[in-house]
Amino acid sequence: MIKITKGKPPKADNHYEVHRPVVGEAEPRAANLKALAKSLAPAVETRAVDDLKVNPRNARTHDRRQEQQIEASIREFGFIVPIVVDEGGMVLAGYGRLQAERLLGLTAPNVVR
Protein backbone atom coordinates (compact mmCIF):
# COMPACT_ATOMS: atom_id res chain seq x y z
CA MET A 1 0.00 0.00 0.00
CA ILE A 2 1.24 3.48 -0.86
CA LYS A 3 0.72 6.48 1.40
CA ILE A 4 0.35 9.86 -0.28
CA THR A 5 1.45 12.94 1.62
CA LYS A 6 1.33 16.52 0.42
CA GLY A 7 4.65 17.90 -0.78
CA LYS A 8 6.53 14.68 -0.12
CA PRO A 9 7.04 11.75 -2.49
CA PRO A 10 4.88 8.74 -1.65
CA LYS A 11 6.58 6.07 0.43
CA ALA A 12 5.91 2.37 0.50
CA ASP A 13 4.68 0.76 3.71
CA ASN A 14 7.64 -1.57 3.67
CA HIS A 15 10.92 -1.71 1.79
CA TYR A 16 9.76 -4.61 -0.46
CA GLU A 17 7.17 -2.56 -2.33
CA VAL A 18 8.08 -0.63 -5.42
CA HIS A 19 7.24 3.05 -5.78
CA ARG A 20 4.47 3.48 -8.33
CA PRO A 21 3.80 7.01 -9.60
CA VAL A 22 0.42 8.49 -8.85
CA VAL A 23 -1.75 9.67 -11.74
CA GLY A 24 -0.83 13.27 -12.54
CA GLU A 25 2.59 12.99 -10.90
CA ALA A 26 4.54 12.62 -14.15
CA GLU A 27 5.29 15.61 -16.35
CA PRO A 28 3.32 15.72 -19.62
CA ARG A 29 5.32 15.40 -22.83
CA ALA A 30 5.56 18.45 -25.02
CA ALA A 31 3.94 17.70 -28.36
CA ASN A 32 4.94 19.39 -31.60
CA LEU A 33 1.45 19.58 -33.09
CA LYS A 34 2.51 21.43 -36.23
CA ALA A 35 5.01 18.72 -37.17
CA LEU A 36 2.47 16.00 -36.39
CA ALA A 37 -0.22 17.64 -38.55
CA LYS A 38 2.25 18.12 -41.39
CA SER A 39 3.29 14.46 -41.30
CA LEU A 40 -0.35 13.28 -41.43
CA ALA A 41 -1.50 15.70 -44.12
CA PRO A 42 -1.92 14.28 -47.61
CA ALA A 43 0.78 15.34 -50.05
CA VAL A 44 -0.70 17.09 -53.09
CA GLU A 45 1.71 17.16 -55.99
CA THR A 46 1.71 17.51 -59.76
CA ARG A 47 2.52 14.46 -61.87
CA ALA A 48 2.70 13.90 -65.59
CA VAL A 49 -0.34 12.16 -67.10
CA ASP A 50 1.91 9.59 -68.75
CA ASP A 51 3.43 8.62 -65.38
CA LEU A 52 0.04 7.57 -63.96
CA LYS A 53 -0.95 3.93 -64.40
CA VAL A 54 -4.54 2.75 -64.77
CA ASN A 55 -5.52 -0.08 -62.45
CA PRO A 56 -6.62 -3.04 -64.63
CA ARG A 57 -8.91 -4.21 -61.80
CA ASN A 58 -10.77 -0.89 -61.65
CA ALA A 59 -14.44 -1.68 -61.07
CA ARG A 60 -15.68 1.73 -62.18
CA THR A 61 -15.71 2.41 -65.88
CA HIS A 62 -16.80 5.51 -67.77
CA ASP A 63 -18.17 5.62 -71.28
CA ARG A 64 -17.27 8.37 -73.74
CA ARG A 65 -20.34 10.46 -72.79
CA GLN A 66 -19.45 10.44 -69.08
CA GLU A 67 -15.86 11.41 -69.85
CA GLN A 68 -17.14 14.34 -71.91
CA GLN A 69 -19.38 15.42 -69.01
CA ILE A 70 -16.44 15.33 -66.61
CA GLU A 71 -14.38 17.26 -69.17
CA ALA A 72 -17.10 19.95 -69.40
CA SER A 73 -17.24 20.16 -65.60
CA ILE A 74 -13.48 20.62 -65.34
CA ARG A 75 -13.57 23.24 -68.10
CA GLU A 76 -16.35 25.19 -66.30
CA PHE A 77 -15.40 24.80 -62.62
CA GLY A 78 -11.73 23.86 -62.75
CA PHE A 79 -9.97 20.88 -61.29
CA ILE A 80 -11.26 20.74 -57.71
CA VAL A 81 -10.61 17.17 -56.50
CA PRO A 82 -7.17 15.68 -57.15
CA ILE A 83 -6.59 12.13 -58.41
CA VAL A 84 -5.65 9.64 -55.67
CA VAL A 85 -2.61 7.50 -56.46
CA ASP A 86 -0.40 5.07 -54.56
CA GLU A 87 3.39 5.29 -54.25
CA GLY A 88 3.89 3.58 -57.62
CA GLY A 89 1.61 5.97 -59.52
CA MET A 90 -1.34 3.54 -59.78
CA VAL A 91 -4.65 5.44 -59.90
CA LEU A 92 -6.78 4.47 -56.90
CA ALA A 93 -9.55 7.04 -57.42
CA GLY A 94 -10.16 9.48 -60.24
CA TYR A 95 -9.94 7.39 -63.40
CA GLY A 96 -12.71 9.46 -65.04
CA ARG A 97 -10.95 12.70 -64.13
CA LEU A 98 -7.72 11.34 -65.61
CA GLN A 99 -9.47 10.46 -68.88
CA ALA A 100 -11.11 13.91 -68.96
CA GLU A 101 -7.73 15.56 -68.44
CA ARG A 102 -6.37 13.61 -71.38
CA LEU A 103 -9.33 14.83 -73.50
CA LEU A 104 -8.59 18.42 -72.43
CA GLY A 105 -4.94 17.99 -73.36
CA LEU A 106 -3.71 18.72 -69.82
CA THR A 107 -0.39 17.10 -69.06
CA ALA A 108 0.11 17.52 -65.31
CA PRO A 109 -2.87 16.86 -63.01
CA ASN A 110 -2.80 17.28 -59.24
CA VAL A 111 -2.56 14.00 -57.40
CA VAL A 112 -2.73 12.97 -53.74
CA ARG A 113 -0.47 10.26 -52.40
RARADA-V563074 format. One record per residue. N is the residue number from 0. RES is the residue in one small letter. PHI is phi in whole degrees, 0 to 359 (none if undefined). PSI is psi as a letter, one per 20 degrees, with the letter a starting at -180 (* if undefined). NEAR is the number of other ideal C-beta (glycine too) atoms within 8 Angstrom. Layout:
BEGIN
n/res/phi/psi/near
N/RES/PHI/PSI/NEAR
N/RES/PHI/PSI/NEAR
END
This chain:
BEGIN
n/res/phi/psi/near
0/m/none/q/5
1/i/250/p/11
2/k/261/p/7
3/i/250/p/6
4/t/237/q/7
5/k/290/p/4
6/g/78/i/3
7/k/243/q/6
8/p/294/q/4
9/p/295/q/10
10/k/242/q/9
11/a/283/q/11
12/d/297/h/7
13/n/225/r/5
14/h/284/i/4
15/y/274/h/4
16/e/280/q/9
17/v/261/q/4
18/h/290/p/9
19/r/246/p/5
20/p/294/q/6
21/v/275/q/8
22/v/303/p/4
23/g/90/i/4
24/e/281/h/5
25/a/282/q/5
26/e/285/p/3
27/p/289/q/4
28/r/283/q/4
29/a/280/p/4
30/a/256/p/5
31/n/266/n/6
32/l/292/h/6
33/k/295/g/6
34/a/292/h/7
35/l/295/g/9
36/a/297/h/8
37/k/294/h/7
38/s/288/h/6
39/l/268/i/5
40/a/289/q/6
41/p/293/q/5
42/a/267/o/6
43/v/268/p/7
44/e/218/r/7
45/t/256/p/6
46/r/231/q/11
47/a/288/q/7
48/v/301/h/12
49/d/291/h/5
50/d/280/i/7
51/l/276/p/15
52/k/254/p/8
53/v/274/p/8
54/n/287/p/9
55/p/292/i/4
56/r/262/j/4
57/n/297/p/9
58/a/280/h/4
59/r/266/p/6
60/t/238/q/6
61/h/233/p/9
62/d/276/r/6
63/r/301/h/5
64/r/295/g/6
65/q/294/h/9
66/e/297/h/13
67/q/293/h/10
68/q/293/g/8
69/i/295/h/13
70/e/300/g/11
71/a/296/h/8
72/s/294/g/9
73/i/295/h/13
74/r/296/h/6
75/e/279/g/6
76/f/255/i/5
77/g/91/r/5
78/f/269/o/10
79/i/266/g/4
80/v/256/p/5
81/p/287/r/10
82/i/280/p/13
83/v/264/p/9
84/v/230/r/12
85/d/268/a/7
86/e/298/h/4
87/g/273/i/5
88/g/89/j/10
89/m/282/p/9
90/v/288/p/15
91/l/263/h/8
92/a/210/p/6
93/g/113/k/11
94/y/298/g/13
95/g/296/h/11
96/r/295/h/13
97/l/296/g/14
98/q/296/h/11
99/a/294/h/14
100/e/296/h/12
101/r/296/h/9
102/l/296/h/9
103/l/285/i/9
104/g/85/j/5
105/l/283/q/9
106/t/249/i/6
107/a/221/n/7
108/p/282/q/14
109/n/281/p/9
110/v/230/q/13
111/v/244/p/10
112/r/257/*/8
END
